[in-house]
Amino acid sequence: MMTYVSYVAVGAVAVVLLMGLFNMFRGGSSNTSQRLMRWRVGLQGLAIVVLMLTLYLSQR
């Protein structure tokens, strides 16, 4: 179960990263870029917590 949650967390980070890159390359709004960057940072933090929890639970 936690393995799937880990995949979803990493996938969410990748999706937001790609959205930010797409916005940057097409010359989109800087406000949108900032918002996507904040989402990416938050999702990366969440993904790290999920991955560490998965690692911890798999060792038990």
C-alpha positions as a Markdown table, in Angstrom:
| # | Residue | x | y | z |
|---|---|---|---|---|
| 1 | Met | 0.0 | 0.0 | 0.0 |
| 2 | Met | 2.7 | 2.5 | 1.0 |
| 3 | Thr | 4.6 | 1.6 | -2.2 |
| 4 | Tyr | 1.7 | 2.9 | -4.3 |
| 5 | Val | 1.5 | 6.1 | -2.2 |
| 6 | Ser | 5.2 | 6.6 | -2.7 |
| 7 | Tyr | 4.7 | 6.3 | -6.5 |
| 8 | Val | 1.8 | 8.8 | -6.4 |
| 9 | Ala | 3.9 | 11.3 | -4.3 |
| 10 | Val | 6.8 | 11.1 | -6.7 |
| 11 | Gly | 4.5 | 11.3 | -9.7 |
| 12 | Ala | 2.8 | 14.4 | -8.4 |
| 13 | Val | 6.2 | 16.1 | -8.0 |
| 14 | Ala | 7.1 | 15.1 | -11.6 |
| 15 | Val | 3.8 | 16.4 | -13.0 |
| 16 | Val | 4.1 | 19.8 | -11.2 |
| 17 | Leu | 7.7 | 20.1 | -12.4 |
| 18 | Leu | 6.7 | 19.4 | -16.0 |
| 19 | Met | 3.9 | 21.9 | -15.8 |
| 20 | Gly | 6.3 | 24.5 | -14.5 |
| 21 | Leu | 8.8 | 23.8 | -17.3 |
| 22 | Phe | 6.0 | 23.9 | -19.9 |
| 23 | Asn | 4.9 | 27.2 | -18.5 |
| 24 | Met | 8.4 | 28.6 | -18.6 |
| 25 | Phe | 9.2 | 27.5 | -22.1 |
| 26 | Arg | 6.0 | 28.9 | -23.6 |
| 27 | Gly | 6.6 | 32.2 | -21.8 |
| 28 | Gly | 3.7 | 32.0 | -19.4 |
| 29 | Ser | 2.9 | 34.1 | -16.4 |
| 30 | Ser | 5.6 | 34.5 | -13.7 |
| 31 | Asn | 2.8 | 34.3 | -11.0 |
| 32 | Thr | 2.0 | 30.9 | -12.4 |
| 33 | Ser | 5.6 | 29.8 | -12.3 |
| 34 | Gln | 6.0 | 31.0 | -8.7 |
| 35 | Arg | 2.8 | 29.1 | -7.7 |
| 36 | Leu | 4.0 | 25.9 | -9.4 |
| 37 | Met | 7.4 | 26.3 | -7.7 |
| 38 | Arg | 5.7 | 26.5 | -4.3 |
| 39 | Trp | 3.6 | 23.5 | -5.0 |
| 40 | Arg | 6.6 | 21.6 | -6.2 |
| 41 | Val | 8.6 | 22.4 | -3.0 |
| 42 | Gly | 5.6 | 21.4 | -0.8 |
| 43 | Leu | 5.0 | 18.2 | -2.7 |
| 44 | Gln | 8.7 | 17.3 | -2.5 |
| 45 | Gly | 8.6 | 17.7 | 1.2 |
| 46 | Leu | 5.6 | 15.5 | 1.4 |
| 47 | Ala | 7.2 | 12.9 | -0.9 |
| 48 | Ile | 10.3 | 12.8 | 1.3 |
| 49 | Val | 8.1 | 12.2 | 4.4 |
| 50 | Val | 6.1 | 9.5 | 2.6 |
| 51 | Leu | 9.3 | 7.8 | 1.3 |
| 52 | Met | 11.0 | 7.8 | 4.7 |
| 53 | Leu | 7.8 | 6.4 | 6.3 |
| 54 | Thr | 7.7 | 3.7 | 3.7 |
| 55 | Leu | 11.3 | 2.8 | 4.3 |
| 56 | Tyr | 10.7 | 2.8 | 8.1 |
| 57 | Leu | 7.7 | 0.6 | 7.8 |
| 58 | Ser | 9.4 | -1.8 | 5.4 |
| 59 | Gln | 12.2 | -2.4 | 7.9 |
| 60 | Arg | 9.8 | -3.6 | 10.6 |
